[in-house]
Every structure is written in C-alpha cells, then in structure tokens.
Amino acid sequence: MTRPDSLLFEGFARGLLVIAALSMACTPDDEASKSTNEDTGSHHLPAVELPDAAEVGAYAAATRDDQITTPSGQPLRVQTWYPADASSTEALHTYNDLIEGTALDGAVPACDGTRPVVMFSHGNGGMRFQSMFVTEHLATRGWVVVAPDHEGNTAFDLNSDRAGEHAIRRPRDISETFDWLVDELAAAGGPLEGCVDPAAGFAIVGHSFGGYTSVALTSATITSEHASTCAPGWLCDDTAAWLEGNPASDPTDLRDDRIWASVPMTPAAYELLAPTLGENSVPTLILGGSFDPITPMESQVQPIFNDLGGTKHLAEIDTAGHFTFSDVCTLLPTYEDCNAPFMSLEEAHPLIRGMTTAFLEKNAGLDDQSDTWLPPAHDRVRWEDG
C-alpha cells in the first residue's frame, strides 16, 4: 500500500526547502526563541451568540513560536495561536521566516476568561502551520490552538525510515505538548496565564497522519502482535519493527482521557488502528474527500468511521482531495488537488471551517450552531451519523 502523503509531501518539502534557502540568503533565521479530565462537557466561557461558525470572531488571531523540550525529553517546535484584542496593532507573524498568515506576532493575549484548547497534528511531511485556515480562524473565536512540529516527520526533516517510531510518538507529542502548555505557557506568570483551565482538557484536530494521531489518542492500544499481521496496511510493518526493537513499549496505550472532542481529517492507517477503534468514547467528527487517492474514503476513512465507537459523524465532501483539508495549495500550489475538477479552496475551506468550528464549539459548551452546520446545507456533503 502506498504510504499516505509520503511522495507528495516529499515534493512539497523540497519546494519549501528551496523557498527557505532563498529566504535565508536574504534574511537570517530568527526563530522565536496526564491527569484525567473528569468534566468532558466543560464550559469555558458563558454561552454567547457567536458569528456564523465559518466567520471570524470578535478577536484578532495572535501567535507565538516556541522551541520546547517535552517531559520525556523530546525537542519540539510549537506554534500557539490565541485570541488578542481586536484593536491590537502588532505586525503579522511570518511562519519559519517564509510565509505570512493573518495572525499577529506576539500580541498580548485576551485572557479575560479561560479559553477552550484544541491541539492540532499535521500530516506526514507537513508542518505545524499547514492548516492556518482552521487554526487562525479558531483563535479569532476565542480558542487557544497548539500545534507541535512532529520532529523527524515534517516538510523540513522528513525521515520515512522512522515511520514506526512516529506512529507511537506522535500521540505522545500531542499529550506532552498540552502538558507544556499547562505547566509553562499558561502557568502563573506565564504569557497565557489565565487563559487555560488544566482540568478542562482539550480537543484534537489532525490531518492525514495527524488524523491517525487524533483517532489514536481517543482509541488506540498498539501491539507488535497486531502490527506484524496487519500488513499490507501502511505503518504496520514499520510499527511492528519499532515495537520489536523497543519491547518496553509493547503494548502501547496511546489514549489521553483529557480529550473531549476529536476531528480527524482524512485519517490514515485504518489497518493499524482497527483492533481498538470500538473503544472510543469521545465525540468525533470525521472529514473525508471523494477525490482523495491517498487516504481513500472506501479503504481508510469510511472503515475508521464504521468501526469507531461512541458518538460519531462523517462528512464526505464530493470532489475534495487529500490536500483540500490543508493550506498546501496556498503554500505551494503544484498538486492535482489545487485545480479543477477538485473543489476550489474558496468553496472548500469555509465549509471545512464551519463544520469543524460548529462541532468543537458545541462540544465545548459554547454557542451551539449544530442546527445549521451539523450537517451543513450543502449539496456536496454526504453526512452520516453513528
């Protein structure tokens, strides 16, 4: 089975590295320097009437870039988006000194109340800022959004020989980055003091391998016995080999019970996830595209949905491709997904944003727009409840 994202994202990585080399020739690289959630229905702020879920909120999106070391010693580069006062005048942030988004660089956070937290996991060979159309959007609506670069699995350092390690480590990256958020960034005296309630837990959103990561965090226990027999599924052999070389990690329970909502976009690795999908109890919205050849609906997205336990919803977007659920076509528009007959980003991104935002805000106890967005009144969306 072809590795999801691998060949396409490797080309994406090469393109970004060329941009990076040109950028660095002109400008020096100046980078900014598991308790249980008992209340899975936490209300972070009093319910208010928010703009339509696809529209920007009352805040300016702001962001910061940190290099951290997780409690287990893993170095990670982390992007954090958060709400700032709409009158803030800071310059826009440039991600990796390459690409400018719509988020202000280091603006003072609006921590007048605790904010819901969503963690984001990028795709195989992607990067923490690959889906700004969602992460920056949520910050304008009062969310704190945190995304680590999964070291060794980004566009800048992709090492496919470490795929088995990444299958196990990626979910831990997410859990430990949330620990860092609570223990350092949002702790007393920290820059986001007052913004985060540690007991409220977090939601998880991920794309492709990040979709796998999202599902693994709510349902997966991985064993070498299953990984060695689930081939030819992507990740099976690699994960079996890694676990055999790391017997102390066999089996590995990847679940984090602080998670209260999950949005896997085009999730991968059904074969590896299959044995424990039924153990999920976290409300989940799975998104997929009918034109996606990398994590196809019929062999990946639909089977994950079918076997997943708990309250679940599936939205299949007709003519959406794999990279429609990211900003890849904005960052480097060389993929098939970026042109007709694939759905345009101008149509797709508000649709994806609206469904994701409405689902998260409903489960966070914020303004409930599920009547208009879950499912959306759109003739290209096939909706299924489970």
C-alpha positions as CSV (number, residue, x, y, z in Angstrom):
1,M,0.0,0.0,0.0
2,T,1.3,3.5,-0.9
3,R,2.4,5.5,2.1
4,P,-0.1,8.3,2.6
5,D,1.4,11.7,1.8
6,S,4.9,10.4,1.5
7,L,5.8,11.0,-2.1
8,L,3.6,14.1,-2.5
9,F,4.7,15.7,0.7
10,E,8.4,14.9,0.0
11,G,7.9,17.0,-3.1
12,F,6.3,19.7,-1.0
13,A,9.2,19.5,1.4
14,R,11.7,20.0,-1.4
15,G,9.8,23.0,-2.7
16,L,9.7,24.6,0.8
17,L,13.4,24.0,1.3
18,V,14.1,25.9,-1.9
19,I,12.0,28.8,-0.6
20,A,13.8,28.5,2.7
21,A,17.2,28.7,1.1
22,L,16.3,31.8,-0.9
23,S,14.8,33.4,2.2
24,M,17.8,32.6,4.4
25,A,20.1,34.1,1.8
26,C,18.3,37.4,2.4
27,T,17.2,37.2,6.0
28,P,18.8,35.5,9.0
29,D,16.7,32.8,10.6
30,D,15.4,34.5,13.8
31,E,13.1,31.9,15.3
32,A,11.2,32.8,18.4
33,S,13.0,31.6,20.9
34,K,-1.7,13.0,32.0
35,S,-4.3,13.9,34.5
36,T,-7.9,12.9,33.8
37,N,-10.5,15.4,32.6
38,E,-13.5,14.3,34.7
39,D,-15.8,17.0,33.2
40,T,-15.8,16.3,29.5
41,G,-18.5,18.9,29.0
42,S,-16.6,21.8,30.4
43,H,-18.0,25.3,29.8
44,H,-15.0,27.6,29.3
45,L,-16.9,30.9,29.0
46,P,-20.6,31.7,29.3
47,A,-22.5,30.8,26.2
48,V,-22.7,33.8,23.8
49,E,-24.1,34.4,20.4
50,L,-21.2,34.0,18.1
51,P,-21.0,34.8,14.4
52,D,-21.7,32.1,11.9
53,A,-19.2,29.2,12.5
54,A,-17.4,29.9,9.2
55,E,-16.9,33.6,10.0
56,V,-14.2,35.2,12.0
57,G,-14.9,36.0,15.6
58,A,-14.5,39.1,17.8
59,Y,-10.8,38.7,18.5
60,A,-7.6,39.2,16.5
61,A,-5.7,36.0,16.0
62,A,-2.3,36.1,17.5
63,T,0.5,33.6,17.6
64,R,3.9,32.7,19.2
65,D,6.6,30.2,18.2
66,D,8.4,28.3,20.9
67,Q,11.1,25.6,20.9
68,I,10.4,23.3,23.8
69,T,11.5,20.0,25.3
70,T,8.7,17.8,26.4
71,P,8.7,16.0,29.8
72,S,10.1,12.8,28.1
73,G,13.0,14.8,26.6
74,Q,11.7,15.2,23.0
75,P,12.6,18.6,21.4
76,L,9.7,20.1,19.5
77,R,8.9,23.4,17.8
78,V,5.5,24.5,18.8
79,Q,3.1,27.1,17.3
80,T,0.4,28.5,19.6
81,W,-2.5,30.6,18.4
82,Y,-4.6,32.6,20.8
83,P,-7.2,35.4,20.9
84,A,-5.9,39.0,21.2
85,D,-7.8,42.3,21.5
86,A,-9.2,43.3,18.1
87,S,-7.5,46.7,18.3
88,S,-4.0,45.1,18.6
89,T,-1.6,46.6,16.1
90,E,1.4,44.2,16.0
91,A,2.9,43.1,12.7
92,L,1.7,39.8,11.2
93,H,3.7,36.7,12.1
94,T,5.8,35.1,9.4
95,Y,6.0,31.3,9.9
96,N,9.5,30.0,9.7
97,D,10.5,33.3,8.1
98,L,8.8,32.0,4.9
99,I,5.1,32.5,4.9
100,E,2.9,35.2,6.3
101,G,-0.5,34.3,7.7
102,T,-3.2,36.5,9.2
103,A,-2.1,36.1,12.9
104,L,-0.4,38.9,14.8
105,D,3.1,38.3,16.0
106,G,3.2,38.0,19.8
107,A,0.2,40.3,20.6
108,V,-1.0,40.5,24.2
109,P,-3.5,37.6,24.8
110,A,-7.1,38.3,25.8
111,C,-7.2,36.1,28.9
112,D,-10.3,37.6,30.5
113,G,-11.6,34.1,30.9
114,T,-10.4,30.6,30.4
115,R,-10.4,29.5,26.8
116,P,-11.1,26.1,25.2
117,V,-8.0,24.4,23.9
118,V,-7.6,22.5,20.7
119,M,-4.4,20.6,19.8
120,F,-3.5,20.2,16.1
121,S,-1.5,17.4,14.5
122,H,-0.1,17.9,11.0
123,G,0.2,15.4,8.2
124,N,3.1,13.1,7.2
125,G,5.8,15.5,5.9
126,G,3.6,18.5,6.8
127,M,4.3,21.2,9.4
128,R,2.6,22.8,12.4
129,F,1.2,25.8,10.4
130,Q,0.0,23.7,7.4
131,S,-3.7,24.4,8.2
132,M,-3.8,28.1,9.1
133,F,-7.3,28.4,7.6
134,V,-8.5,26.5,10.7
135,T,-6.0,27.3,13.4
136,E,-6.0,31.1,12.9
137,H,-9.8,31.1,12.5
138,L,-10.4,29.4,15.8
139,A,-8.1,31.9,17.6
140,T,-10.4,34.7,16.4
141,R,-13.3,33.0,18.1
142,G,-11.5,32.7,21.4
143,W,-9.7,29.4,21.2
144,V,-6.2,28.6,22.2
145,V,-4.8,26.3,19.4
146,V,-1.4,24.5,19.9
147,A,0.4,22.6,17.2
148,P,3.8,20.9,17.5
149,D,6.1,20.0,14.6
150,H,6.4,16.2,14.9
151,E,10.2,16.0,14.8
152,G,11.5,13.8,12.0
153,N,8.1,13.9,10.3
154,T,7.9,17.5,8.9
155,A,8.5,19.0,5.5
156,F,11.9,20.1,6.7
157,D,13.2,16.9,8.3
158,L,11.1,14.1,6.9
159,N,12.7,10.7,7.6
160,S,10.4,7.9,6.3
161,D,12.6,5.3,7.9
162,R,11.3,6.4,11.3
163,A,7.6,5.9,10.4
164,G,7.1,3.2,13.1
165,E,8.5,5.4,15.8
166,H,6.3,8.3,14.6
167,A,3.2,6.1,14.8
168,I,3.9,5.7,18.5
169,R,5.4,9.0,19.3
170,R,3.1,11.4,17.5
171,P,0.2,11.0,20.0
172,R,2.7,11.4,22.9
173,D,3.9,14.6,21.3
174,I,0.3,16.0,21.5
175,S,-0.2,14.9,25.1
176,E,3.1,16.2,26.2
177,T,2.7,19.5,24.4
178,F,-0.5,20.0,26.2
179,D,1.4,19.3,29.5
180,W,3.9,22.0,28.4
181,L,1.0,24.4,27.7
182,V,-0.4,23.9,31.2
183,D,2.8,23.7,33.1
184,E,4.7,26.6,31.4
185,L,2.9,28.8,28.9
186,A,-0.3,29.1,30.9
187,A,1.1,28.7,34.4
188,A,1.3,31.5,36.9
189,G,3.5,34.2,35.5
190,G,3.4,32.7,32.0
191,P,2.4,34.6,28.9
192,L,-1.0,32.8,28.7
193,E,-1.7,32.9,32.5
194,G,-5.5,32.9,33.0
195,C,-6.3,31.5,29.5
196,V,-6.3,27.8,30.2
197,D,-8.0,25.6,32.8
198,P,-5.9,22.4,33.1
199,A,-8.8,20.4,34.3
200,A,-10.9,21.2,31.2
201,G,-8.7,19.1,28.9
202,F,-8.6,19.7,25.1
203,A,-10.0,18.8,21.7
204,I,-7.9,17.3,19.0
205,V,-7.8,18.1,15.2
206,G,-5.5,16.4,12.8
207,H,-4.9,15.9,9.0
208,S,-3.9,12.6,7.4
209,F,-1.2,11.1,9.7
210,G,-2.5,13.7,12.1
211,G,-5.9,12.2,11.5
212,Y,-4.4,8.9,12.6
213,T,-2.9,10.7,15.6
214,S,-6.3,12.1,16.5
215,V,-8.0,8.7,16.4
216,A,-5.1,7.0,18.2
217,L,-5.4,9.5,21.1
218,T,-9.0,8.5,21.7
219,S,-9.0,4.8,21.0
220,A,-5.6,3.1,20.2
221,T,-3.6,0.5,22.0
222,I,-0.9,-0.7,19.6
223,T,0.7,-4.1,19.9
224,S,3.5,-5.7,17.9
225,E,1.4,-8.8,17.5
226,H,-1.3,-7.0,15.6
227,A,1.2,-4.6,13.8
228,S,3.1,-7.6,12.5
229,T,-0.1,-9.2,11.0
230,C,-2.0,-6.2,9.7
231,A,0.2,-5.7,6.6
232,P,-0.1,-4.6,3.8
233,G,-1.6,-1.7,5.7
234,W,0.5,1.4,5.8
235,L,2.6,1.7,9.1
236,C,2.0,-2.0,10.0
237,D,5.5,-3.4,9.3
238,D,7.3,-0.2,10.4
239,T,5.4,-0.1,13.7
240,A,5.9,-3.8,14.3
241,A,9.7,-3.4,13.7
242,W,9.9,-0.4,16.0
243,L,8.0,-2.2,18.8
244,E,10.1,-5.3,18.5
245,G,13.2,-3.1,19.0
246,N,11.5,-1.3,21.9
247,P,9.8,-4.1,23.9
248,A,9.2,-1.9,26.9
249,S,6.7,0.0,24.7
250,D,4.8,-3.2,23.7
251,P,1.8,-2.8,24.1
252,T,1.4,1.0,23.9
253,D,-1.7,2.6,25.1
254,L,-1.9,5.9,23.2
255,R,-5.1,7.2,24.6
256,D,-5.4,10.5,26.5
257,D,-8.6,10.7,28.5
258,R,-8.4,14.5,28.8
259,I,-9.7,14.8,25.2
260,W,-13.4,15.7,24.9
261,A,-13.8,16.1,21.1
262,S,-12.0,14.9,18.0
263,V,-11.9,16.0,14.4
264,P,-9.8,13.6,12.2
265,M,-9.5,15.0,8.7
266,T,-8.7,12.3,6.0
267,P,-7.4,9.9,8.7
268,A,-4.8,7.3,7.7
269,A,-3.7,3.8,8.9
270,Y,-7.1,2.1,9.4
271,E,-5.3,-1.3,9.5
272,L,-3.1,-0.4,12.4
273,L,-6.0,1.3,14.4
274,A,-8.6,-1.4,13.7
275,P,-8.4,-3.6,16.8
276,T,-9.4,-1.0,19.4
277,L,-11.4,1.5,17.4
278,G,-14.6,0.3,19.2
279,E,-13.1,1.5,22.5
280,N,-13.5,5.2,21.5
281,S,-16.0,7.2,23.6
282,V,-15.1,10.7,22.5
283,P,-17.5,12.6,20.3
284,T,-15.9,12.5,16.8
285,L,-16.4,14.3,13.5
286,I,-14.5,12.6,10.7
287,L,-14.0,14.5,7.4
288,G,-13.0,13.0,4.1
289,G,-13.0,13.7,0.4
290,S,-14.4,11.7,-2.5
291,F,-11.4,12.6,-4.7
292,D,-8.7,11.6,-2.2
293,P,-6.4,8.9,-3.5
294,I,-4.0,8.9,-0.6
295,T,-6.5,8.1,2.2
296,P,-9.4,7.0,0.2
297,M,-12.9,7.0,1.6
298,E,-13.6,3.3,0.8
299,S,-10.4,1.8,2.3
300,Q,-9.5,4.3,5.1
301,V,-12.0,7.0,6.1
302,Q,-15.2,5.0,5.9
303,P,-13.8,1.9,7.7
304,I,-12.4,4.1,10.5
305,F,-15.8,5.7,10.9
306,N,-17.7,2.3,10.7
307,D,-15.6,0.7,13.5
308,L,-15.2,3.7,15.7
309,G,-17.2,3.5,19.0
310,G,-19.1,6.4,20.7
311,T,-21.0,9.3,19.2
312,K,-19.7,9.9,15.7
313,H,-20.4,11.8,12.5
314,L,-18.9,11.5,9.0
315,A,-18.8,14.3,6.4
316,E,-17.7,13.2,2.9
317,I,-17.1,16.2,0.7
318,D,-17.7,15.5,-3.0
319,T,-14.7,16.5,-5.2
320,A,-12.4,17.3,-2.2
321,G,-8.9,15.9,-2.4
322,H,-6.4,15.0,0.3
323,F,-4.8,18.4,0.5
324,T,-8.1,20.3,0.3
325,F,-8.1,19.9,4.1
326,S,-4.9,21.9,4.5
327,D,-3.3,25.1,3.2
328,V,-0.8,23.1,1.0
329,C,-2.4,24.5,-2.2
330,T,-1.9,28.1,-0.8
331,L,1.7,27.4,0.3
332,L,2.8,25.5,-2.8
333,P,0.1,25.1,-5.5
334,T,1.6,22.3,-7.5
335,Y,-0.6,19.4,-6.6
336,E,-3.5,17.9,-8.6
337,D,-5.8,18.9,-5.7
338,C,-5.2,22.6,-6.3
339,N,-7.1,22.7,-9.7
340,A,-10.3,21.7,-11.3
341,P,-12.1,19.3,-11.1
342,F,-11.2,19.3,-7.4
343,M,-13.3,21.6,-5.2
344,S,-11.8,25.1,-5.0
345,L,-10.3,26.2,-1.7
346,E,-12.6,29.3,-1.8
347,E,-15.6,26.9,-1.6
348,A,-14.0,24.1,0.5
349,H,-12.3,26.0,3.3
350,P,-15.3,27.8,4.6
351,L,-17.2,24.5,4.5
352,I,-14.5,22.6,6.4
353,R,-14.0,25.6,8.8
354,G,-17.7,25.8,9.5
355,M,-18.3,22.1,10.3
356,T,-15.1,21.9,12.4
357,T,-15.9,25.1,14.4
358,A,-19.5,24.3,15.0
359,F,-18.7,20.8,16.2
360,L,-15.9,22.0,18.5
361,E,-18.0,24.9,19.9
362,K,-21.0,22.6,20.5
363,N,-18.8,20.1,22.5
364,A,-17.0,22.9,24.4
365,G,-20.4,24.2,25.7
366,L,-20.2,27.4,23.7
367,D,-22.8,28.7,21.3
368,D,-24.5,25.7,19.6
369,Q,-24.8,26.2,15.8
370,S,-25.2,22.5,15.2
371,D,-28.7,23.0,13.7
372,T,-27.2,24.9,10.7
373,W,-23.8,23.2,10.4
374,L,-24.2,19.6,11.5
375,P,-24.9,18.6,8.8
376,P,-24.4,21.7,6.6
377,A,-26.9,22.5,4.0
378,H,-24.5,21.8,1.1
379,D,-25.2,19.6,-1.8
380,R,-21.7,18.3,-2.0
381,V,-21.6,16.9,1.6
382,R,-22.7,13.3,2.3
383,W,-23.4,13.1,6.0
384,E,-23.6,10.0,8.2
385,D,-24.3,9.7,11.9
386,G,-23.4,6.8,14.0
